[in-house]
Structures are given as C-alpha cells and as structure tokens.
Amino acid sequence: MLGNDVVDLEDPETRPETFRPRFDERVFAPTERRAIARDQDEHGRRWAHWAAKEAAYKLARQIDSKFVFSPSNLVARFTEDVDVASGVRERRGTLDLPEGLLSGDRRVLQLFAEERDGYVHVVAIPGGADRDAIVHSISTVDDQSRSSEMVREMATAEIARNLGIEAARVAIGKRGRVPTVLIDAGPSAFTISLSHHGRFVASAFSITSESESQVGSAVRESAS
C-alpha cells in the first residue's frame, strides 16, 4: 500500500497571494505551522505538508474505504531537508496514521518529498516498507481537462515498461474510489496511487515479488 500526491506550485490556487489567510490554521497543526514559518522556502514547505496529508489519506483509503480526510489530524514531520542539485530539494519525514489502521511501526508512515521545476511531490509508505520497490513518475499535461485520463495512460505505460510486457495488457480499474491495477483484465497484486494538479500528473506503484510472479505466471500460461 502507498499514497502519492503532486502539487503545482505555480497554480493560482497555491500561490501565497491567492489562498485564504486562515488556510494554514484550518489544515495544519501548530507544529507544522511553526515548521513552515521557519523554512527558507515557506511556499514549498507548506505544500509538502499538504501533499503528505493527501498521500497519507490515499494510503489510508486503501485500508479503510470509509476513512475520512481530516487534514489537521494528519501531522507531517519532515526531519531531513537536502538540496541534491540546483533547483532540486528532497525532504524526508514521517506521519502517524490514526490507531487501528496499521499496527506497530507500520503505522508511522515514511514520507519522501521532492521539489523541483515548479512542483512538490510526496510518496507515503508504511513504516518498514521497501522504498526501492516503489516506482514513481511525474509528467506535465498540456490539456488539464484530460489530466485524469493522462495519469492513467502514464501509469499503465510505466508499469508495462517495468515488467517488460505490452502496455495493452495493463489497465487501471477501481475498487470504490481507490485505483487498482489490472493485468490481462484481472486483478493484480500491485498497489497504485494516482494524482494530478495543475500542470502535473503523478503516479506511484509498488513492484513486489508476488506481483512479478503473477505476471510471470500469466506469460507462461499464454505461451502454453
């Protein structure tokens, strides 16, 4: 399970001069507001916290489809902040899910944030999960009215590329409002998260030994 979220930092609704002054008080915990105010990049830090909440919510919905989004109760803590290249910043942190969704250390989500080229993108995974099993992609869109369609096209192409299979074999389905991955029109062991905002679309999915074995079995069956 995982969640991801992308925020277009140049979109009119995210610009500091356009969003409502009480926005921060309504959606961020006091510790988050203090961290935002201290950051040298207050704009990017604000939306990293927001994207972390959205990513955590998407992960929680994979566990409980009735999970209610309450931003101020999903508190992101970014403990590492590294400029990895000119114009690129990576943030690392954690976010505690409410009790009952996951047990033990898995409830403390790992956050991986990246800020570059006018966007911030966050991936959230359970504590102890293998980050190397996560594949994420980000792209720009010319026609924002097609963002939902284009993020699915990007995700299916990326899954097919990573598995070495034809894109026509991969599709994005739904379980309620949660996206799922279909291989050869059937359910798969993949976990996927989709996001779009403004000029950007983003996807993240996990490749596990179980999902790879499933595709390998399908290939052997089709060849027999």
C-alpha positions as CSV (number, residue, x, y, z in Angstrom):
1,M,0.0,0.0,0.0
2,L,1.1,3.5,-0.7
3,G,-0.1,7.0,-1.5
4,N,1.2,9.9,-3.6
5,D,0.3,13.5,-4.3
6,V,1.6,16.2,-6.5
7,V,1.1,20.0,-6.1
8,D,1.7,22.5,-8.9
9,L,3.4,25.4,-7.1
10,E,2.5,27.8,-9.8
11,D,-1.2,27.1,-9.9
12,P,-3.3,30.1,-9.0
13,E,-4.9,28.3,-6.0
14,T,-1.5,27.5,-4.4
15,R,0.2,30.9,-4.8
16,P,0.8,32.7,-1.5
17,E,-1.1,35.8,-2.7
18,T,-4.3,33.9,-3.6
19,F,-5.1,31.3,-0.9
20,R,-7.1,32.4,2.1
21,P,-5.2,33.6,5.2
22,R,-6.9,31.1,7.5
23,F,-6.0,28.2,5.3
24,D,-2.9,27.4,7.4
25,E,-4.8,27.5,10.7
26,R,-7.5,25.2,9.3
27,V,-5.4,22.4,7.8
28,F,-2.1,22.4,9.7
29,A,-1.2,21.5,13.2
30,P,0.7,24.1,15.3
31,T,3.9,22.2,14.9
32,E,3.5,22.2,11.1
33,R,2.8,25.9,11.1
34,R,5.9,26.6,13.0
35,A,8.0,24.4,10.7
36,I,6.5,26.2,7.6
37,A,7.3,29.6,9.1
38,R,10.9,28.7,9.9
39,D,11.7,27.2,6.5
40,Q,13.7,29.2,4.0
41,D,11.3,28.0,1.3
42,E,8.0,28.6,3.1
43,H,6.0,28.1,-0.1
44,G,7.4,24.7,-0.9
45,R,7.3,23.6,2.7
46,R,3.6,24.5,3.0
47,W,2.6,22.3,0.1
48,A,5.0,19.5,1.0
49,H,3.0,19.2,4.2
50,W,-0.3,19.3,2.3
51,A,0.8,16.7,-0.2
52,A,1.9,14.5,2.7
53,K,-1.6,14.6,4.1
54,E,-3.1,13.8,0.8
55,A,-0.7,10.9,0.2
56,A,-1.4,9.5,3.7
57,Y,-5.1,9.8,3.1
58,K,-4.9,7.9,-0.2
59,L,-2.9,5.1,1.6
60,A,-5.4,5.0,4.4
61,R,-8.3,4.7,2.0
62,Q,-6.6,1.5,0.6
63,I,-7.0,0.1,4.1
64,D,-10.4,1.5,5.0
65,S,-12.6,2.9,2.2
66,K,-14.6,4.9,4.8
67,F,-11.6,6.8,6.2
68,V,-12.4,10.5,6.5
69,F,-9.9,13.1,5.4
70,S,-9.2,15.4,8.4
71,P,-6.0,17.4,7.4
72,S,-5.2,18.8,10.8
73,N,-5.1,15.3,12.3
74,L,-2.6,14.0,9.8
75,V,0.6,15.7,11.0
76,A,3.6,15.6,8.8
77,R,7.1,15.9,10.3
78,F,9.9,16.5,7.9
79,T,13.2,15.8,9.6
80,E,15.7,15.9,6.7
81,D,15.9,18.6,4.1
82,V,18.6,18.2,1.4
83,D,19.4,20.2,-1.7
84,V,20.5,17.4,-4.0
85,A,21.1,19.6,-7.1
86,S,20.5,23.1,-8.3
87,G,16.8,23.7,-8.1
88,V,16.0,20.3,-6.5
89,R,15.2,19.7,-2.9
90,E,14.4,16.4,-1.2
91,R,12.6,16.1,2.2
92,R,12.3,13.1,4.4
93,G,9.8,12.7,7.2
94,T,7.1,10.7,9.0
95,L,3.4,10.8,9.6
96,D,1.5,8.8,12.2
97,L,-1.7,7.3,11.0
98,P,-4.6,7.0,13.5
99,E,-4.6,3.9,15.6
100,G,-6.4,0.9,14.2
101,L,-5.4,1.3,10.5
102,L,-2.0,-0.3,10.8
103,S,-0.1,-1.9,13.7
104,G,3.2,-1.3,15.3
105,D,5.9,0.6,13.4
106,R,3.9,0.3,10.1
107,R,1.5,3.0,11.4
108,V,4.4,5.5,11.3
109,L,4.4,6.3,7.6
110,Q,7.6,7.2,5.8
111,L,7.4,10.4,3.7
112,F,9.6,11.0,0.6
113,A,9.2,14.5,-0.8
114,E,10.8,16.1,-3.9
115,E,10.5,19.7,-5.0
116,R,11.7,20.8,-8.4
117,D,10.6,22.6,-11.6
118,G,7.5,24.2,-10.0
119,Y,6.0,21.2,-8.2
120,V,6.2,19.3,-5.0
121,H,5.6,15.5,-5.0
122,V,5.2,13.3,-1.9
123,V,5.1,9.5,-1.6
124,A,3.9,7.9,1.6
125,I,4.5,4.2,2.5
126,P,4.1,2.2,5.7
127,G,7.0,2.2,8.2
128,G,9.5,-0.6,7.3
129,A,8.2,-0.9,3.7
130,D,10.8,-1.2,1.0
131,R,11.3,2.2,-0.7
132,D,13.2,0.6,-3.5
133,A,10.1,-1.3,-4.6
134,I,8.3,2.0,-5.3
135,V,8.3,3.4,-8.8
136,H,7.0,6.9,-9.4
137,S,6.6,9.0,-12.4
138,I,5.7,12.7,-13.0
139,S,4.8,14.4,-16.2
140,T,3.3,17.7,-17.5
141,V,0.0,18.0,-19.3
142,D,-1.0,20.5,-22.0
143,D,-4.7,19.9,-21.6
144,Q,-5.7,19.9,-18.0
145,S,-9.2,18.7,-18.8
146,R,-7.5,15.3,-19.7
147,S,-5.4,15.0,-16.6
148,S,-7.3,12.1,-15.2
149,E,-7.1,10.2,-18.4
150,M,-3.4,11.1,-19.0
151,V,-2.3,10.0,-15.5
152,R,-3.8,6.6,-16.1
153,E,-2.0,6.3,-19.5
154,M,1.3,7.3,-17.9
155,A,0.8,4.8,-15.1
156,T,-0.1,1.8,-17.4
157,A,2.9,2.6,-19.7
158,E,5.3,2.8,-16.7
159,I,4.0,-0.5,-15.2
160,A,4.3,-2.3,-18.6
161,R,7.8,-0.9,-19.1
162,N,9.0,-2.1,-15.6
163,L,7.5,-5.5,-16.2
164,G,8.7,-5.9,-19.8
165,I,5.2,-6.5,-21.1
166,E,2.9,-4.8,-23.6
167,A,1.0,-1.8,-22.3
168,A,-2.2,-3.2,-23.7
169,R,-2.1,-5.9,-21.0
170,V,-2.3,-3.3,-18.3
171,A,-5.3,-1.3,-17.2
172,I,-6.3,0.9,-14.3
173,G,-9.5,-0.2,-12.5
174,K,-11.3,0.9,-9.3
175,R,-12.3,-0.5,-6.1
176,G,-14.8,2.1,-4.9
177,R,-12.7,5.3,-5.3
178,V,-9.4,3.5,-4.9
179,P,-7.5,2.8,-8.1
180,T,-6.3,-0.7,-8.8
181,V,-4.0,-2.4,-11.4
182,L,-5.5,-4.9,-13.8
183,I,-3.2,-7.3,-15.7
184,D,-4.8,-9.2,-18.6
185,A,-8.2,-7.8,-17.4
186,G,-7.8,-9.4,-14.0
187,P,-6.9,-8.1,-10.5
188,S,-3.3,-7.9,-9.6
189,A,-1.1,-7.7,-6.5
190,F,0.1,-4.2,-7.4
191,T,-0.7,-1.2,-5.3
192,I,-1.0,2.1,-7.1
193,S,-1.7,5.7,-6.3
194,L,-2.6,8.5,-8.8
195,S,-2.5,12.3,-8.5
196,H,-2.9,15.3,-10.7
197,H,-2.9,19.0,-10.0
198,G,-2.5,22.0,-12.4
199,R,0.2,21.2,-15.0
200,F,1.3,17.9,-13.5
201,V,0.2,14.3,-13.2
202,A,2.0,11.8,-10.9
203,S,1.7,8.1,-10.2
204,A,3.4,5.7,-7.8
205,F,3.2,1.9,-7.6
206,S,4.9,-0.9,-5.9
207,I,6.5,-3.9,-7.5
208,T,6.7,-6.9,-5.2
209,S,7.9,-10.4,-5.8
210,E,4.2,-11.5,-5.6
211,S,3.2,-9.1,-8.4
212,E,6.2,-10.1,-10.6
213,S,5.4,-13.8,-10.1
214,Q,1.8,-13.2,-11.1
215,V,2.8,-11.6,-14.4
216,G,5.4,-14.4,-15.0
217,S,2.6,-17.0,-14.5
218,A,0.4,-15.2,-16.9
219,V,3.2,-15.1,-19.5
220,R,3.8,-18.8,-19.1
221,E,0.1,-19.6,-19.4
222,S,-0.3,-17.6,-22.6
223,A,2.7,-19.4,-24.1
224,S,1.4,-22.8,-23.3
